[in-house]
């Protein structure tokens, strides 16, 4: 009814308005005049309904006059009558009686149609509101879907042109041909001239001496009427791999020596083209005799339109071969097989290195069927040759191999060609089928020599022998009677809906016997269905796990042999936050930092979330994904205010909002897949991260004066704001002894300058510290004596959109050190410090747990025991120069017989001293004699250890302690605290 009304309105308009420059009429006592400006002037009062009727008529007749509010139309500028060819377009799929398409639609520019697919290419008329136009079209009962006409791109961009190769045979540079067994295959077949092979790309160099004899008539869909000449270079590269003329004493050879190669130019000079043009190219190829179509193009999003086109080609017996993509290394685990390669009936080709291993730059996935060499030497634009790489170069090798197979076995159908490609491939990578290389490396010789196994999954008659069924691809199999059972294993990586399509391929006219299909998980049977028609799709809820499928005839007594095709696809399940497709259905989030995971489980899925903030603050939002088939985007909006959209990056890349200042109120967040306006469901997930910081009311207020100051406690984080230019935040510090106090102020805005000022109890300024420009932190260390102190924080300008963080740490000084209070060696260190035997390492630190070096140990022993009058000669150690800080004390210690060097004349002053060395040094300083052990004195000390005697003596004298289990750790290093304690005990023994 809507369409008929608009159609009548257009007819009425065409009859009633002939001149858009000037027109006057009378109706129900009214006169109107249509000005050149496109506006209507009412010259005298009239009846409201008649005026509305005329306005509607004029609106439909003139592209320059459109009524606001009616289907979203607005007044259009008269200069916008001609729209750019680059404006976005849409694909309308018709159904029912309209399946053949239409010639006109109201308020719509009809750009073309594809009757075979039941599709029209359209765009809104100038001045029409796009969103409301789309809503109106999608709501029409005759419309199956309205899909944006996306842009497809080449899967490898031509590298800079290299110099043309001389007109000599370059077969020796095409090592990949031997890698795929083409040299052996040519003994069996090397041409295919019975049918055409379509190359849908940027065109071909039509005059290339190594290609022109293998070219047949094609078409140019970019500039219709012109020949399909290559203006990019990519198509010529692919063509040479596929079918450069072989054995002609010129340049290179293709896998096919002779062929009928049909160039179809669907991509422009930049290697880009819309989906409708790609679809039109496939339809052209199918309708003009092509049996194989090569597609070295792709995009990450699924398109219902392209899916229809692919199904049409399959129904006409045409084989499609496509590249999987080249983002494996760039996107890592997010990489996925691109479309159209990922559709169930398209041969998806990955890459292989020259050494025969899977190419990690190639896109992996369960849809990969086969792999071929990544790097080739091929024809180039301008008559030359060059090296090129990518799955774009691998795909034509597989297409050519399929052509040779069809030359030898013309009775085969596309699904049989695909199956024989898989069965004859050489297994590489992980054993069996893998996501990087599919069923393995293309082997053309094996492909031609091997006999097709009707059911390549056999033997798979039991669950234990279940064959791996890759998701996303149609695979043929066969039941050989009622006692035969086919078992399959599925690797399911997320919750979802398993779409299992069973298609019986019995002879035409033959009845299909009922088939029983059962789904099992680890706990047993989950679902079961009896299939009584030749084409049925089951939809079953599944979990992330290994699932099993059993296919068998329902009647075990039947002897019928039934060939069939099986396709398993996993569609995402609704996430835990559904139903949240509209603002009023938004899932309510708590106003706290959190991360959640969602899915896009339905066409055009938009997930809405809301949170209510009771305080001002900031939020940060980010959206990420685990697959390149999702282009995450999100919107943030305060209720009643303008929305902010975040969609800067592309497929598989995260989006970030940055810090957003928020006020109390309700906020909405909407997440969607920006790969298309109405993106299809995607197997994969997105991650939404929300960071909330709302504590912007100063919890320490009132503390604007020193007498209302907040008392500081060590290691507590105090948050606050400076919310006015007069605001001062005061804190109080009480010390019961001398302390090193560290004050840290962080996370204030980097465009603010903050100051820390310290005052004593008489309000006399004691210290001050100020942040540097552009910095968000300031730290000060102060030596303060016992007493009460006040700390004031101020800023050069107020801020309330973030919280500063303020912390205090106070280290009490004991013997002048800030790090020994409460330490087990505190008594010894204090005693030795007062006698000036030990000192610190700067910044009031003793560092008790740090290892002590041989030079430090020598210095401490000389200070503790003095320089003796030993007759031991002073050693000149080779690694102690006169400018070394311990030169003198080491000589004194050596001359006193306390220390000795290494056998090679070195002292090794910076090496940590061992406990055995300490025992010997202290024993010598005390004049103690070693005790010869008669047995093993300690569990970890051999009686013949070089220091065993002195260790036993020092332990017996109480200078050196032991460890549990009668251990003494002779070769373990001594810490500064341990050494101080041993010296302290030695001095006590000496008295």
Protein Blocks (a to p, Z undefined) as FASTA:
>chain_A
ZZmmmmmmmmmmmmmpmbfkbccddeehiacdddfkopacdfbdcdfklmmmmmmmmmmm
pmkbccehiaoiacddfklmpccfkbccdddddehjllnopfbdehiacfbdcfknopac
ddddehiafklmmmmmmmpmklmbdcdddddddfbdcddddddddfbdfklmmmmlmmno
mmmmmmmoccdfkbccddddebjafkbmklmmmpccdddfklghiacddfklmmmmmmmm
mmpcehklpajadfblbdcdddddfbdfkopacfklmmmmmmmmmmnopabdcdfbddfb
dcfklmmmmmmmmmnopacdddfbjclmmnmmmpccddfklpmkbccdddddfkopacfk
bccdfklmbdcdfbdcdddehhiacddedjklmmmmmmmmmmmmmmmmmmbcfklmmmmm
mmmpccehjehjdfklonoccdfklmmmpccdfblmbccfbfklpccddehiacddddeb
jkbccddddddfbdcddddddddfbdehiacdddddddddfkbcfbdcddfbfbdcdddd
ddddddddddddfblkbcbdcdddddddddddddfkbccfbfklpccddfbddddddddf
bghiacddddddfbdcddddddddfbfkbccddddddehiacddddfbcehiacdebjad
ddedddddddddfkbmblcddeddddddddddfblbcfkbccfbfklcccddehiacddd
dfbfkbccddddddfbdcddddddehiafkbccddddddfkopafbdcdddehiabdcdd
ddddedddddddddfbdcfkbccdddddddddeehiaklgopaklmmmmmmmmnomacce
ejhiaklmbccdfklmmmmmmmmnopafbfbdcdddfklcfklmklmmmmmmmmnomacc
dfkopaolmbccdfklmmmmmmmmnopacdddfbdfbfklcfkbfklmmmmmmmmnomac
cdehiiahlmbccdfklmmmmmmmmmmmnZZ
